[in-house]
Amino acid sequence: MDYNEFLFRAQEDLATAMPEKVITRETVNKLQGVSYEGLAVRQEGTSIAVMLNMEAMFAKMEGGADYRQVLSDMLNIVDNNSVDISQKEMDFISDYNQIRNRLTVDLVGQDLNRDRLKDIPHFDMADLSVVYRIDLTDTMESMDGRTSVLVTNQLLERYGVSPEQLHQDAVENASRQEPAVVRSMGMVLAGMNALSPLKEEDIPPVLVATNPSMMFGASVVAYPGFMEKAAEQFQGNFFILPSSVHEVLLLKDDGQTDYRDLETMVYHINRTEVEPQERLSDHVYHYDSREKVFELAEKYEARTQGRGEQRRSVLDDLKSFGEKTERQHPNKPKTAPSHDKAL
C-alpha cells in the first residue's frame, strides 16, 4: 500500500467508524516551517478539529505496524480527545476572561515563519517575533508534552482586546508561570561532566537563559525586565546568541568580541546540531544597556561604528557548547506529533 492508497483508505474507514464526524483532508501549516498532510476530524457545526498527522501514521506502517493497528491508534486519538471538539471548549477558548491566565509566549524567527505570521498577532524584536499561545496541557491528559492553541487574528478579533493588551497579559503571565532561569555555562557543563569536573579556566564566560522546563525557553528574552537584569549581571552590554527555540546564550560585550565570529558559530551549530523545527535564527543580537536597545548585532555596530577597537574571536571558547547543548533536552520533541488541535 502506497501513501495515497493509505490516505484514501484511512479516510473511508474513519468515516465508516465515526459516521457522526466530518472528516476532511487538510494541510497543516505550523510555525517553524513545519507542515504535514492530515485528516481533520470534527463534529459537524464546530470549527475545532482533531488533526491526524497522516505522514506520521504512514511512517508507522513503513516501520512494520499493521494497518488495523494504525487505524485503531487513530480512532483512539479521536476518541480520547473528543472533548477537544465540543462547542463548550470552543466557547471557553473564545472567552478572553477564561483564557487570560493561560496565555504564554513563544519566540520564533521571522524568516522561517513569514507567511504564517500574517495570520497571527505578534510582537517583533529585530528579526524575531513573539507569538501567543493558550496553554491547555492540564485539560488534555491524553496528549503528550505541551498542548496549546495558537492565538490567531481571528481569535484576537473575538476577544475584542488590542494586540498590545494581549502582549502585556501574555508576557506577564508567562513570566509568572515559567520564570526565566539564567545559569552560567559552567553550571550547565558541570552537570554534563559530573564524573570529570571542568577546570574554571576551561569554562567560557557565558550565561544560558531558558525557563524551568527548558521547553521553548528562548521566549524569556521578551519577559518584562529581563534585559535590564541581565545587563546588571554583566555590568554593561551583552550579546544574545539564539541557541534554539529552547534557550539563548548571553555573552558579555567586552568591546573586543567580533559579532561576525559569533554568527559563524551560530550558523554552523544550526546546521549540525539543531533540528530544523527548533532553529531560532542565524543572527546574533545585542543589548545596549545605556540606550536600553535590543537589536541585531550588525545594527549596533553600524550605529556605534568607530567607538571600538579590533575585536577578538571567541569561537574557541564556545565551540564545545553546541556539541553538548542537545543533551540538555532529552525529552524535547524531535518530529511532528501524530495529532494536533486546530481551529
C-alpha positions as a Markdown table, in Angstrom:
| # | Residue | x | y | z |
|---|---|---|---|---|
| 1 | Met | 0.0 | 0.0 | 0.0 |
| 2 | Asp | 1.5 | 3.3 | -1.0 |
| 3 | Tyr | 0.8 | 6.6 | 0.8 |
| 4 | Asn | -2.1 | 7.8 | -1.4 |
| 5 | Glu | -3.8 | 4.4 | -1.0 |
| 6 | Phe | -3.3 | 4.6 | 2.7 |
| 7 | Leu | -4.7 | 8.1 | 2.9 |
| 8 | Phe | -7.8 | 7.2 | 0.9 |
| 9 | Arg | -8.5 | 4.0 | 2.8 |
| 10 | Ala | -7.9 | 5.6 | 6.2 |
| 11 | Gln | -10.4 | 8.4 | 5.4 |
| 12 | Glu | -13.0 | 5.9 | 4.3 |
| 13 | Asp | -12.5 | 3.7 | 7.3 |
| 14 | Leu | -12.6 | 6.5 | 9.8 |
| 15 | Ala | -15.8 | 7.9 | 8.2 |
| 16 | Thr | -17.4 | 4.4 | 8.5 |
| 17 | Ala | -16.3 | 4.0 | 12.1 |
| 18 | Met | -17.4 | 7.5 | 13.1 |
| 19 | Pro | -20.5 | 8.4 | 11.0 |
| 20 | Glu | -21.2 | 11.4 | 13.3 |
| 21 | Lys | -17.9 | 13.1 | 12.4 |
| 22 | Val | -16.9 | 15.2 | 9.4 |
| 23 | Ile | -13.6 | 14.1 | 8.0 |
| 24 | Thr | -11.6 | 16.2 | 5.6 |
| 25 | Arg | -8.1 | 16.2 | 4.1 |
| 26 | Glu | -6.2 | 19.3 | 5.2 |
| 27 | Thr | -2.6 | 20.6 | 5.1 |
| 28 | Val | -1.5 | 21.7 | 8.5 |
| 29 | Asn | 0.9 | 24.7 | 8.3 |
| 30 | Lys | 2.6 | 25.2 | 11.7 |
| 31 | Leu | 5.2 | 27.5 | 12.9 |
| 32 | Gln | 8.9 | 26.9 | 12.3 |
| 33 | Gly | 8.3 | 25.9 | 8.7 |
| 34 | Val | 6.7 | 22.6 | 9.8 |
| 35 | Ser | 3.7 | 21.3 | 7.8 |
| 36 | Tyr | 2.1 | 18.0 | 7.2 |
| 37 | Glu | -0.9 | 16.4 | 5.4 |
| 38 | Gly | -3.6 | 15.4 | 7.8 |
| 39 | Leu | -7.1 | 14.3 | 8.3 |
| 40 | Ala | -9.3 | 16.8 | 10.2 |
| 41 | Val | -11.9 | 15.1 | 12.4 |
| 42 | Arg | -14.6 | 17.4 | 13.7 |
| 43 | Gln | -18.1 | 17.4 | 15.0 |
| 44 | Glu | -20.5 | 18.9 | 12.4 |
| 45 | Gly | -21.1 | 22.6 | 13.2 |
| 46 | Thr | -17.9 | 23.1 | 15.1 |
| 47 | Ser | -14.7 | 24.7 | 14.0 |
| 48 | Ile | -12.3 | 22.8 | 16.3 |
| 49 | Ala | -10.8 | 19.6 | 14.9 |
| 50 | Val | -8.5 | 16.8 | 16.0 |
| 51 | Met | -5.8 | 16.8 | 13.3 |
| 52 | Leu | -4.3 | 13.4 | 12.5 |
| 53 | Asn | -0.8 | 13.6 | 11.1 |
| 54 | Met | -1.1 | 11.1 | 8.3 |
| 55 | Glu | 2.5 | 11.3 | 7.3 |
| 56 | Ala | 3.4 | 10.2 | 10.9 |
| 57 | Met | 0.8 | 7.4 | 10.7 |
| 58 | Phe | 2.1 | 6.1 | 7.4 |
| 59 | Ala | 5.6 | 6.1 | 8.9 |
| 60 | Lys | 4.3 | 3.6 | 11.5 |
| 61 | Met | 3.3 | 1.3 | 8.7 |
| 62 | Glu | 6.6 | 1.7 | 7.0 |
| 63 | Gly | 8.2 | 0.7 | 10.3 |
| 64 | Gly | 6.3 | -2.6 | 10.3 |
| 65 | Ala | 3.0 | -1.8 | 12.0 |
| 66 | Asp | -0.2 | -3.4 | 10.8 |
| 67 | Tyr | -2.8 | -1.2 | 9.1 |
| 68 | Arg | -5.5 | -2.3 | 11.5 |
| 69 | Gln | -3.3 | -1.3 | 14.4 |
| 70 | Val | -2.6 | 2.1 | 12.9 |
| 71 | Leu | -6.3 | 2.6 | 12.3 |
| 72 | Ser | -7.0 | 1.6 | 15.9 |
| 73 | Asp | -4.5 | 4.2 | 17.0 |
| 74 | Met | -6.2 | 6.9 | 15.0 |
| 75 | Leu | -9.6 | 6.0 | 16.4 |
| 76 | Asn | -8.2 | 6.1 | 20.0 |
| 77 | Ile | -6.7 | 9.5 | 19.4 |
| 78 | Val | -10.0 | 10.9 | 18.2 |
| 79 | Asp | -11.9 | 9.1 | 21.0 |
| 80 | Asn | -9.6 | 10.3 | 23.7 |
| 81 | Asn | -9.7 | 13.8 | 22.5 |
| 82 | Ser | -13.4 | 14.0 | 21.6 |
| 83 | Val | -13.8 | 16.7 | 24.3 |
| 84 | Asp | -11.5 | 18.9 | 22.2 |
| 85 | Ile | -14.1 | 19.4 | 19.6 |
| 86 | Ser | -17.1 | 20.3 | 21.8 |
| 87 | Gln | -18.8 | 23.6 | 21.5 |
| 88 | Lys | -18.2 | 24.1 | 25.2 |
| 89 | Glu | -14.5 | 24.2 | 24.7 |
| 90 | Met | -14.9 | 26.5 | 21.7 |
| 91 | Asp | -16.8 | 28.9 | 24.0 |
| 92 | Phe | -14.0 | 28.5 | 26.6 |
| 93 | Ile | -11.2 | 29.3 | 24.1 |
| 94 | Ser | -13.2 | 32.3 | 22.7 |
| 95 | Asp | -13.7 | 33.8 | 26.2 |
| 96 | Tyr | -10.7 | 36.1 | 27.0 |
| 97 | Asn | -11.5 | 36.3 | 30.7 |
| 98 | Gln | -11.2 | 32.5 | 30.9 |
| 99 | Ile | -8.0 | 32.1 | 28.9 |
| 100 | Arg | -6.2 | 35.2 | 30.1 |
| 101 | Asn | -4.3 | 33.4 | 32.8 |
| 102 | Arg | -3.4 | 30.6 | 30.4 |
| 103 | Leu | -1.6 | 32.8 | 27.9 |
| 104 | Thr | 2.0 | 32.1 | 27.2 |
| 105 | Val | 4.6 | 33.2 | 24.6 |
| 106 | Asp | 6.9 | 31.6 | 22.1 |
| 107 | Leu | 9.8 | 33.3 | 20.3 |
| 108 | Val | 10.2 | 32.4 | 16.6 |
| 109 | Gly | 12.4 | 33.6 | 13.7 |
| 110 | Gln | 10.7 | 35.7 | 11.1 |
| 111 | Asp | 12.5 | 34.1 | 8.1 |
| 112 | Leu | 11.0 | 30.6 | 8.8 |
| 113 | Asn | 7.6 | 31.9 | 9.7 |
| 114 | Arg | 6.9 | 34.9 | 7.4 |
| 115 | Asp | 3.8 | 33.5 | 5.8 |
| 116 | Arg | 2.3 | 32.2 | 9.0 |
| 117 | Leu | 2.9 | 35.5 | 10.8 |
| 118 | Lys | 0.4 | 37.2 | 8.5 |
| 119 | Asp | -2.4 | 35.3 | 10.2 |
| 120 | Ile | -1.4 | 35.7 | 13.9 |
| 121 | Pro | -0.8 | 38.6 | 16.2 |
| 122 | His | 2.9 | 39.0 | 17.0 |
| 123 | Phe | 5.4 | 41.4 | 18.6 |
| 124 | Asp | 8.6 | 42.0 | 16.6 |
| 125 | Met | 12.0 | 42.0 | 18.3 |
| 126 | Ala | 14.5 | 42.7 | 15.5 |
| 127 | Asp | 14.0 | 39.8 | 13.1 |
| 128 | Leu | 12.4 | 37.7 | 15.8 |
| 129 | Ser | 8.7 | 37.6 | 16.7 |
| 130 | Val | 6.8 | 36.9 | 19.9 |
| 131 | Val | 3.7 | 34.8 | 19.3 |
| 132 | Tyr | 1.0 | 33.9 | 21.8 |
| 133 | Arg | -0.5 | 30.6 | 22.9 |
| 134 | Ile | -3.2 | 29.3 | 25.2 |
| 135 | Asp | -1.8 | 26.6 | 27.4 |
| 136 | Leu | -4.3 | 23.7 | 27.7 |
| 137 | Thr | -1.9 | 21.0 | 28.8 |
| 138 | Asp | -3.7 | 20.3 | 32.1 |
| 139 | Thr | -7.1 | 19.8 | 30.4 |
| 140 | Met | -5.9 | 17.1 | 28.0 |
| 141 | Glu | -4.1 | 14.4 | 29.8 |
| 142 | Ser | -4.1 | 12.1 | 26.8 |
| 143 | Met | -1.8 | 14.3 | 24.8 |
| 144 | Asp | 2.0 | 14.2 | 25.2 |
| 145 | Gly | 4.0 | 17.3 | 26.1 |
| 146 | Arg | 2.7 | 20.8 | 25.8 |
| 147 | Thr | -0.8 | 21.1 | 24.4 |
| 148 | Ser | -1.7 | 24.6 | 23.3 |
| 149 | Val | -3.7 | 26.7 | 20.9 |
| 150 | Leu | -2.0 | 29.4 | 18.9 |
| 151 | Val | -3.8 | 32.8 | 19.1 |
| 152 | Thr | -4.8 | 33.8 | 15.6 |
| 153 | Asn | -6.0 | 37.1 | 14.3 |
| 154 | Gln | -9.5 | 35.5 | 14.2 |
| 155 | Leu | -9.3 | 34.7 | 17.9 |
| 156 | Leu | -8.0 | 38.1 | 18.8 |
| 157 | Glu | -11.0 | 39.7 | 17.0 |
| 158 | Arg | -13.3 | 37.6 | 19.1 |
| 159 | Tyr | -11.6 | 38.7 | 22.3 |
| 160 | Gly | -12.1 | 42.3 | 21.5 |
| 161 | Val | -8.7 | 43.3 | 23.0 |
| 162 | Ser | -5.8 | 45.1 | 21.4 |
| 163 | Pro | -2.6 | 43.4 | 20.4 |
| 164 | Glu | -0.8 | 45.5 | 23.0 |
| 165 | Gln | -3.1 | 44.2 | 25.7 |
| 166 | Leu | -2.7 | 40.6 | 24.5 |
| 167 | His | 1.1 | 41.0 | 24.6 |
| 168 | Gln | 1.2 | 42.5 | 28.1 |
| 169 | Asp | -1.1 | 39.9 | 29.6 |
| 170 | Ala | 0.8 | 37.0 | 27.9 |
| 171 | Val | 4.4 | 38.0 | 28.8 |
| 172 | Glu | 3.3 | 38.9 | 32.4 |
| 173 | Asn | 1.6 | 35.5 | 32.8 |
| 174 | Ala | 4.4 | 33.6 | 31.1 |
| 175 | Ser | 7.0 | 35.2 | 33.4 |
| 176 | Arg | 5.0 | 34.1 | 36.4 |
| 177 | Gln | 4.2 | 30.6 | 35.2 |
| 178 | Glu | 7.6 | 29.9 | 33.6 |
| 179 | Pro | 10.1 | 32.4 | 35.1 |
| 180 | Ala | 13.4 | 33.0 | 33.5 |
| 181 | Val | 16.2 | 30.7 | 34.6 |
| 182 | Val | 19.7 | 32.0 | 34.0 |
| 183 | Arg | 22.7 | 29.8 | 34.7 |
| 184 | Ser | 26.4 | 30.0 | 33.9 |
| 185 | Met | 27.6 | 27.7 | 31.2 |
| 186 | Gly | 29.9 | 26.4 | 33.9 |
| 187 | Met | 26.9 | 25.0 | 35.8 |
| 188 | Val | 25.4 | 23.6 | 32.7 |
| 189 | Leu | 28.6 | 21.9 | 31.6 |
| 190 | Ala | 29.4 | 20.7 | 35.1 |
| 191 | Gly | 26.1 | 18.9 | 35.1 |
| 192 | Met | 27.1 | 17.2 | 31.9 |
| 193 | Asn | 30.5 | 16.3 | 33.2 |
| 194 | Ala | 29.8 | 15.1 | 36.7 |
| 195 | Leu | 32.5 | 12.4 | 36.5 |
| 196 | Ser | 35.2 | 14.8 | 35.3 |
| 197 | Pro | 34.7 | 18.3 | 36.7 |
| 198 | Leu | 35.7 | 21.1 | 34.5 |
| 199 | Lys | 38.5 | 23.5 | 35.4 |
| 200 | Glu | 37.4 | 27.1 | 35.9 |
| 201 | Glu | 39.7 | 28.3 | 33.2 |
| 202 | Asp | 38.1 | 25.9 | 30.7 |
| 203 | Ile | 34.6 | 27.4 | 31.2 |
| 204 | Pro | 33.7 | 30.2 | 28.8 |
| 205 | Pro | 32.0 | 33.3 | 30.4 |
| 206 | Val | 28.6 | 32.6 | 29.0 |
| 207 | Leu | 25.2 | 32.5 | 30.6 |
| 208 | Val | 22.4 | 30.2 | 29.4 |
| 209 | Ala | 18.9 | 31.6 | 29.6 |
| 210 | Thr | 15.7 | 29.4 | 29.5 |
| 211 | Asn | 12.7 | 28.5 | 31.6 |
| 212 | Pro | 12.3 | 25.8 | 34.3 |
| 213 | Ser | 11.0 | 23.2 | 31.8 |
| 214 | Met | 13.7 | 24.1 | 29.2 |
| 215 | Met | 11.0 | 24.0 | 26.6 |
| 216 | Phe | 10.6 | 27.0 | 24.3 |
| 217 | Gly | 12.6 | 28.9 | 26.8 |
| 218 | Ala | 14.1 | 31.4 | 24.3 |
| 219 | Ser | 11.0 | 33.5 | 24.9 |
| 220 | Val | 12.4 | 34.7 | 28.3 |
| 221 | Val | 14.1 | 37.5 | 26.4 |
| 222 | Ala | 10.7 | 39.1 | 25.9 |
| 223 | Tyr | 9.9 | 39.0 | 29.7 |
| 224 | Pro | 9.5 | 42.4 | 31.4 |
| 225 | Gly | 12.8 | 43.5 | 32.9 |
| 226 | Phe | 14.8 | 40.5 | 31.6 |
| 227 | Met | 17.3 | 42.6 | 29.5 |
| 228 | Glu | 17.8 | 45.1 | 32.3 |
| 229 | Lys | 18.5 | 42.4 | 34.9 |
| 230 | Ala | 21.0 | 40.6 | 32.5 |
| 231 | Ala | 22.7 | 43.9 | 31.9 |
| 232 | Glu | 23.1 | 44.4 | 35.7 |
| 233 | Gln | 24.7 | 41.0 | 35.9 |
| 234 | Phe | 27.1 | 41.7 | 33.1 |
| 235 | Gln | 27.6 | 45.3 | 34.3 |
| 236 | Gly | 27.0 | 46.6 | 30.8 |
| 237 | Asn | 26.3 | 45.5 | 27.2 |
| 238 | Phe | 25.9 | 41.9 | 26.1 |
| 239 | Phe | 25.3 | 39.7 | 23.1 |
| 240 | Ile | 22.4 | 37.3 | 22.7 |
| 241 | Leu | 23.1 | 34.1 | 20.7 |
| 242 | Pro | 20.0 | 32.1 | 19.6 |
| 243 | Ser | 21.0 | 28.6 | 20.6 |
| 244 | Ser | 17.5 | 27.2 | 19.7 |
| 245 | Val | 13.8 | 28.0 | 20.4 |
| 246 | His | 14.5 | 26.4 | 23.8 |
| 247 | Glu | 17.3 | 28.7 | 25.1 |
| 248 | Val | 19.6 | 31.6 | 24.3 |
| 249 | Leu | 23.2 | 32.2 | 25.3 |
| 250 | Leu | 24.3 | 35.5 | 26.8 |
| 251 | Leu | 27.8 | 36.8 | 26.4 |
| 252 | Lys | 29.3 | 40.0 | 27.8 |
| 253 | Asp | 30.3 | 42.5 | 25.2 |
| 254 | Asp | 33.8 | 43.3 | 26.3 |
| 255 | Gly | 34.5 | 45.6 | 23.4 |
| 256 | Gln | 36.8 | 43.1 | 21.8 |
| 257 | Thr | 34.5 | 40.4 | 20.5 |
| 258 | Asp | 33.5 | 40.4 | 16.8 |
| 259 | Tyr | 29.9 | 39.5 | 16.3 |
| 260 | Arg | 30.8 | 38.0 | 12.9 |
| 261 | Asp | 32.7 | 35.2 | 14.6 |
| 262 | Leu | 29.7 | 34.6 | 16.8 |
| 263 | Glu | 27.3 | 34.4 | 13.8 |
| 264 | Thr | 29.7 | 32.0 | 12.1 |
| 265 | Met | 29.4 | 29.7 | 15.1 |
| 266 | Val | 25.6 | 30.1 | 15.3 |
| 267 | Tyr | 25.2 | 29.2 | 11.6 |
| 268 | His | 27.4 | 26.1 | 11.9 |
| 269 | Ile | 25.6 | 24.8 | 15.0 |
| 270 | Asn | 22.2 | 25.4 | 13.5 |
| 271 | Arg | 23.2 | 23.3 | 10.5 |
| 272 | Thr | 24.9 | 20.5 | 12.5 |
| 273 | Glu | 23.4 | 20.3 | 16.0 |
| 274 | Val | 19.8 | 21.8 | 15.9 |
| 275 | Glu | 16.7 | 20.3 | 14.4 |
| 276 | Pro | 15.3 | 22.5 | 11.6 |
| 277 | Gln | 12.0 | 23.0 | 13.5 |
| 278 | Glu | 13.9 | 24.2 | 16.6 |
| 279 | Arg | 16.1 | 26.8 | 14.9 |
| 280 | Leu | 15.5 | 30.3 | 16.0 |
| 281 | Ser | 17.8 | 32.4 | 13.9 |
| 282 | Asp | 21.3 | 32.5 | 12.3 |
| 283 | His | 21.9 | 36.1 | 13.6 |
| 284 | Val | 23.4 | 37.4 | 16.8 |
| 285 | Tyr | 21.7 | 40.1 | 18.8 |
| 286 | His | 23.0 | 42.9 | 21.1 |
| 287 | Tyr | 21.6 | 44.7 | 24.1 |
| 288 | Asp | 22.8 | 48.3 | 24.6 |
| 289 | Ser | 22.4 | 48.8 | 28.4 |
| 290 | Arg | 22.9 | 52.6 | 28.2 |
| 291 | Glu | 20.3 | 53.2 | 25.4 |
| 292 | Lys | 18.2 | 50.1 | 26.5 |
| 293 | Val | 18.0 | 48.9 | 22.9 |
| 294 | Phe | 17.8 | 45.3 | 21.8 |
| 295 | Glu | 18.8 | 44.9 | 18.1 |
| 296 | Leu | 20.8 | 42.9 | 15.6 |
| 297 | Ala | 24.5 | 43.0 | 16.5 |
| 298 | Glu | 25.3 | 44.3 | 13.0 |
| 299 | Lys | 22.9 | 47.2 | 13.5 |
| 300 | Tyr | 24.6 | 48.0 | 16.9 |
| 301 | Glu | 28.0 | 48.0 | 15.2 |
| 302 | Ala | 26.8 | 50.3 | 12.4 |
| 303 | Arg | 25.1 | 52.6 | 15.0 |
| 304 | Thr | 28.3 | 52.9 | 17.1 |
| 305 | Gln | 30.9 | 52.5 | 14.4 |
| 306 | Gly | 34.2 | 54.0 | 15.4 |
| 307 | Arg | 33.8 | 53.5 | 19.2 |
| 308 | Gly | 35.5 | 50.1 | 19.4 |
| 309 | Glu | 38.9 | 48.7 | 18.6 |
| 310 | Gln | 39.9 | 45.4 | 16.9 |
| 311 | Arg | 37.7 | 42.7 | 18.3 |
| 312 | Arg | 38.9 | 39.2 | 19.1 |
| 313 | Ser | 37.4 | 35.8 | 18.2 |
| 314 | Val | 35.7 | 33.7 | 20.9 |
| 315 | Leu | 34.9 | 30.7 | 18.8 |
| 316 | Asp | 37.3 | 28.5 | 20.7 |
| 317 | Asp | 35.6 | 29.4 | 24.0 |
| 318 | Leu | 32.2 | 28.5 | 22.7 |
| 319 | Lys | 32.5 | 25.7 | 20.2 |
| 320 | Ser | 32.0 | 22.9 | 22.7 |
| 321 | Phe | 28.7 | 24.1 | 23.9 |
| 322 | Gly | 27.0 | 23.5 | 20.5 |
| 323 | Glu | 28.1 | 19.9 | 20.7 |
| 324 | Lys | 26.7 | 19.3 | 24.1 |
| 325 | Thr | 23.5 | 21.5 | 24.3 |
| 326 | Glu | 21.4 | 18.7 | 22.7 |
| 327 | Arg | 21.9 | 16.7 | 25.9 |
| 328 | Gln | 20.1 | 19.4 | 27.9 |
| 329 | His | 16.7 | 18.5 | 26.3 |
| 330 | Pro | 16.4 | 14.7 | 26.2 |
| 331 | Asn | 12.6 | 14.9 | 26.1 |
| 332 | Lys | 12.0 | 17.8 | 23.7 |
| 333 | Pro | 10.0 | 17.0 | 20.6 |
| 334 | Lys | 12.1 | 15.8 | 17.6 |
| 335 | Thr | 9.3 | 15.2 | 15.0 |
| 336 | Ala | 5.9 | 16.4 | 14.3 |
| 337 | Pro | 3.3 | 14.9 | 16.7 |
| 338 | Ser | 0.9 | 12.3 | 15.4 |
| 339 | His | -2.0 | 14.6 | 16.1 |
| 340 | Asp | -2.8 | 18.3 | 16.7 |
| 341 | Lys | -5.6 | 20.6 | 17.6 |
| 342 | Ala | -6.6 | 23.1 | 15.0 |
| 343 | Leu | -9.2 | 25.9 | 14.9 |
